Amino acid sequence: MAEKSDSAFRTISEAADDIGVPAHVLRFWETRFGQLQPMKRAGGRRFYRPADMALLRQIKGLLHDQGLTIRGAALALEAKAVPPAARIDPAAPQPAPPRPADLHALQAIRDRLAAALAA
């Protein structure tokens, strides 16, 4: 059988084989890691997206390679999480870097604040 591309969705058995854990472990991880939400189709069939597969690899690394507990791994993932509003869209126009005149004004404000706090 031909191997799927990295962008293809995977069934739970394909995901389990790829990650190297039994399917029931993936179902258990879904209950413990809120970020892991595979797409579910009719009859409850799970399909793991590429982002889900990356998250599964992270979870397995935290639990199996680094030896963290479920709670420790969940906390580590929460600490890494970036809220959707803070994510940078690479296609979106980026703000221009500060101009030298703006930089001098900002440094002057910083210096005044530092002096006020020191007083």
RAUR-V205558 format. One record per pair of residues at least 12 apart in sequence whose C-alpha atoms are under 10 Angstrom apart, sorted by the first residue. I is the first residue (numbers start at 1). J is the second residue. D is the distance in Angstrom with one decimal. If there is no record, write none. Layout:
[[I/J/D] [I/J/D]]
//
This chain:
[[5/50/9.7] [6/49/9.4] [6/50/6.7] [6/53/9.3] [7/49/7.5] [7/50/5.7] [7/51/9.1] [7/53/9.9] [8/47/9.7] [8/48/8.7] [8/49/7.0] [8/50/6.9] [9/38/9.7] [9/39/9.3] [9/46/9.6] [9/47/5.9] [9/48/5.4] [9/49/4.8] [9/50/6.6] [9/51/9.7] [9/52/9.3] [9/53/9.0] [10/38/9.6] [10/46/8.2] [10/47/5.3] [10/48/5.0] [10/49/6.7] [10/50/8.3] [10/52/9.5] [10/53/8.5] [11/23/9.8] [11/38/9.6] [11/39/9.9] [11/40/10.0] [11/45/7.7] [11/46/6.0] [11/47/4.8] [11/48/6.3] [11/49/9.3] [12/24/9.1] [12/26/7.6] [12/27/8.6] [12/38/9.2] [12/45/8.0] [12/46/5.9] [12/47/6.5] [12/48/7.0] [13/26/9.5] [13/46/9.4] [13/47/9.7] [14/47/9.4] [14/48/9.0] [15/46/9.9] [15/47/8.6] [15/48/7.0] [15/49/9.6] [15/52/9.3] [15/53/7.1] [15/56/8.6] [16/53/9.7] [16/56/9.3] [18/53/8.7] [18/56/9.8] [18/57/9.3] [19/53/8.0] [19/54/9.7] [19/56/7.1] [19/57/6.5] [19/59/9.9] [19/60/7.6] [19/61/10.0] [20/57/9.5] [20/60/8.9] [21/60/8.6] [26/56/8.1] [26/60/10.0] [27/46/9.4] [29/56/8.7] [29/59/8.5] [29/60/9.7] [29/70/8.6] [29/74/10.0] [30/56/9.8] [32/70/7.4] [32/71/8.2] [32/73/9.7] [32/74/7.6] [33/55/9.7] [33/56/9.9] [33/59/8.7] [33/70/8.5] [33/71/9.1] [33/73/8.7] [33/74/6.1] [33/75/9.5] [33/77/8.6] [33/78/9.4] [34/74/8.6] [34/77/10.0] [34/78/9.5] [35/52/8.7] [35/55/8.2] [35/74/9.2] [35/77/8.6] [35/78/8.7] [35/81/9.1] [36/48/9.3] [36/51/9.2] [36/52/6.4] [36/53/9.3] [36/55/7.1] [36/56/7.8] [36/59/9.6] [37/49/9.4] [37/51/10.0] [37/52/7.3] [38/50/10.0] [38/51/9.3] [38/52/6.5] [38/53/9.3] [39/52/9.3] [55/77/9.1] [58/73/9.1] [58/77/8.4] [59/73/6.8] [59/74/8.3] [59/76/9.5] [59/77/8.1] [60/73/9.2] [61/73/9.2] [62/74/9.1] [62/76/8.3] [62/77/9.0]]
//
